[in-house]
Amino acid sequence: MRNWLMLGFGVLVLGLLNFGVVQKERVIANGELVYLELRPVDPRSLLQGDFMRLGFEVENVAAAEIGAKVRNGNIVISPDQNGVAQFARLDDGAALGDAEYLVHFSKTSSRPTLVPNSYLFQEGEGEAFSEAEYAVFVFGADRRDYVLRGLADEKFQLINPRETLGFK
């Protein structure tokens, strides 16, 4: 009996994990691209390992709007004519407009940090990502569910160092 219960629980956990993965894959396949401008980060962070700390321009604008006691929440962004997101407002629970998207933040020390705030890549590929100007987010149909798709250069081209090596 106990073995069946453990097996059932394991299947349930794997099913829930798989459901989450399938949802994110659908967002990536069918979502809308929105670019968030990156603010300068310490270049040494690019070479410390296999990740890069991301800082976004909209964090600077949002910092002025977020109160001292707010620890986490959502901000509303709206892309300009190039698809680059601009801070629109703090989320107040109102319905999103046609060209508005919801992004989660958490506040560390005194400034808001958008989630996710790091980008993972394979060891040795840090130099290619040092040219990144934008983070590419893909938003689902509800404009609340999103995935960090990758990083792009100043021409909005997705950076893929593996492609230059013959991999896809």
Disulfide bonds with the S-S distance in Angstrom:
none
